[in-house]
């Protein structure tokens, strides 16, 4: 699915932003970058530095002069847009867009363009009207201008999340089998082990004079609630019981403990 | 809800990244920025340029030398982490973290720290062990290092999405009003209180001969994981500290404890 997504940047001014976009894309598993009429260098020190290891996307990027050329083979074209346009267009949130992708990609030859506009002025109305739908990232109304790489990051992240969900549900029952059970010591302690611990704990608290079984107040109930909420692992319960054993030993040792340094 | 979120950056090297983080935060409606031991300038031409109008966050940012100081009043501390750690910790995706926020914020005085590490090396194990949970952004396994501002962007975006959903459902019904915040003693303990407890615990375990700070193995890390997972309430932490005090008293009491019946 992710290999069917193309990120299209129109009229980008700052090469550093192109590099930042490449990094954001590759981090999320998107590798198809297209540039329309960039307003400066594409590959320079700044873009390579910001790409931070994803500069192969810059070298592979297709550069064209028009949006039409860049998305000619695309079956769905979605343009990033600020909310209000004079002419209302189908508007998706990044999450709604991502939710549509598995279905979109079922079609053979499906290719989806995610189109982002200029740093200063976004997409023109003409460009927006070439899109099937618009995607709007919900931002602070008082400060809505996202950095270009940040906008790509959010949309690419949602696409990746949808892909991961699809992978998980595809794997279906096989997935469950594939998932290794946690190591034995990381497994949750059994009820019986926990009860043994609580008995040991109550005895120890009585020994150190903190608990009076004749006047229990809610002490053990509160401690049970705390420890049960934590769902102790076996290894953790072993440690807790080791502490109780050491406490009993230190307190009942006739010779007394070694003096503290 | 968003005003209860604090973004904490530890040991940031590049002022431009701090500016980029400020922009990402303010775009998503998060305004509380804290910096721990920044490794360079905070306010300079680069950071102001990248903040792109959100530089008031830089001026308001609290700077401290330690993570403990930066999150002392926080009731939930979440650290950004790469997936695999030797000691598995409660791990959330950004979406799972965001889904927890409305409930977390119901408590009076709730404050949530989102902690991000160094550009080159992330958070240390010690820093990660001070967190209740870790948040992992699912990235391309072959190219997993996100730009700092991009990582903040994704987490802040999910927080904003959860907030928008909450606003929408609040508008639908006044259901939320009916739910009372928990009583004071049922409120969650703060980071500072928890750290005091862990120090007290470590001292006590050393006193009873269960722990050797020279050979720590993973003892304190495992105990931290257990207790942080349980999200102790104030009253529970009081009980746990009472147990430690009673243990110390019983052990160091020269006369020895009364014989057990």
Interface residues (C-beta under 8 A of the other chain):
Chain A: X20 X23 X24 X26 X27 X28 X29 X50 X52 X53 X54 X95 X137 X138 X139 X140 X143 X144 X145 X146 X147 X149 X150 X153 X154 X157 X160 X161 X164 X186 X205 X207 X208 X209 X210 X219 X222 X223 X225 X226 X227 X229 X230 X231 X232 X233 X235 X236 X239 X240 X242 X243 X246 X247 X249 X250 X251 X252 X254 X256 X257 X258 X260
Chain B: X20 X23 X24 X26 X27 X28 X29 X50 X52 X53 X54 X88 X95 X137 X138 X139 X140 X143 X144 X145 X146 X147 X149 X150 X153 X154 X157 X160 X161 X164 X205 X207 X208 X209 X210 X219 X222 X223 X225 X226 X227 X229 X230 X231 X232 X233 X235 X236 X239 X240 X242 X243 X246 X247 X249 X250 X251 X252 X254 X256 X257 X258 X260
